[in-house]
């Protein structure tokens, strides 16, 4: 009789652990919401959120209007065809640094998932370069895998040109 109670207690405890794990999974597995767009950090965050949601038209709207800006179709196809794949990456938005009168950059850290039990992944710190166009902050450079730096705009984060 005591063994039955002990076994039932263990099974109840395991059941509670499973319920807690499922609850945490459901709570943490949500797509973030858009934030304000009145700051460079807000634009950087919203660009990443739009890509994560698959809202490529909105993500495209955050790109600066420059001669080398891709078409919406070319932009979308890079993500749809997995030429740019950020599925194993997470973005952490850092501080803004004013670079020139009409430009700035925002420090970002991209965290990449590990590939196994002993591989915890790695992080890469870079900058997102933005300029002001018609009163709004627009992106001219974003680190890979969120942006195709070989084809769009400038190829390295450097001085922002008016």
N, C-alpha and C positions, 0 to 999 in steps of 0.2 A: 504494500500500500504506500509506504514512504517512497519507494522507487518511482511509483506512478506520479506522485506529486512532484518529485524532483524533475522527472522527464517533462511533465506538463509545464513546470516553471521554466525550464530551458527552452522549450518550444515557444512559450509566450515571449520570452526575452528575445529570441531570434526574430519572431514576428514583429516586435516593436522596432528592432534594428532595421528590418526591411522597410517598414513604413516610414521611419525617419529618413532613411537613405532616399526613398522615392520622393518624399516631400522636399528634401534639399535639392534633388535633381530638378524637380519641376520649378521650384522657386528660382534657382540660379540659371536655368536654361531659358531665359527670356531675352528678347532682342531689345537693346536700349532705345530710349525715345530720343527724339531730336531736342536740342537745346537752343539757346539764343544764338543769334548770328551776328551780334553787334561787336564781337571781338575776334581777333585772329584765332584764338584757341577754340572759340565756338564754331568757326568755319571748319577748322581742321577736324574737330570732333564730329560735326554733322556730315562732313564728306565721308568719313569712315563709317558712320552709322548708315548713311544712304547706300554705300556699297554693301554693307552687311545685310541690309534689307532687300537688296536687289533693285533698288530705286535708282537706276543708272541715269535717268534723266535729271533727277535732283542732284546727284553727285556731279554730273557734267556741268550743271549750272554754277558750281563753285570754282570752275576753272577760269583762268584769266582769258579775256578775249585778245588773242595775239595771232600773228600770221601763221604760226605753226600749230595752232590749236586743232586737234583732230575733229572730225565730224562726230556727231552723236553716234552714228552707226559704227564707226571705227572704234570709238571709245567703248561702246557696249560690247562689241564683238571680242575685244581683248579679254574681258572678264567672262563672257559666256563661253568662249573657247578655251578657258583656263590658261591662256598665255600669261595672265596676271592672276595668281591664285593666292589669296591671303587666308585660306581656310585653316592653316596651321599657325596663324600669327595673331597676336593681340597687340593693340596699340595703346600706349600710355602717353597722354598729352602733357607736355611740360610747360615751361615758362616762355613768355614772349620776350624777344630782344629787338628793340627798334634799330634798324640798320640805316635807313635813309628817311627823308621826309615822307615819301609815299610808299615805303616798303618796310617789311619786318620779317622776322622768321620766328618760328615756334619750335622749340626743342621737343622731339618725340623719341620715345623708346619703343622699339618693336621687339616683342617677346615671341620667340619661336618655340613651338612645342618640341619636346624630345621624342626620340623614336623608339625608346624602350625603357625597361625598368631602371637601368643605370644611367640613362641619358636624360638629364633634367631639362634639356633644351639650352638655349642661349638667348642673349639680348643684344640688340644693336641700337646705339643712340645716333640720331641724325637730326636734320633740320627740315622743316617745311617752310618754303619761301612764299610769301604772299605780297601782293601789291594792292593798292586801293584803286578801284575803277568805279567811277560814278557813285562814290560814297560807300561802296561795299568792298569787303576784303575778298580777293580772288587768289587762287593758288597758281603758282608758276613752277613749283618743284615740290615733289612729295617722294619720299623714299620708296624703293621697291619693297614689297609687291603691290603697293596701292596705286602705282603710277608708272607709266612707261617712259622712263627718262631718256631712253635712246631715241624716241620719236617725238615726244612732246616737249616744247619749250626748251629751256636751257638744260644742259646735261649734268651740271654740278651746282650745288648751292653756293653761290657766290654773291657778289654785289648785286643788289636789285637795281635794275635800270628803269628809268621813268617811261 
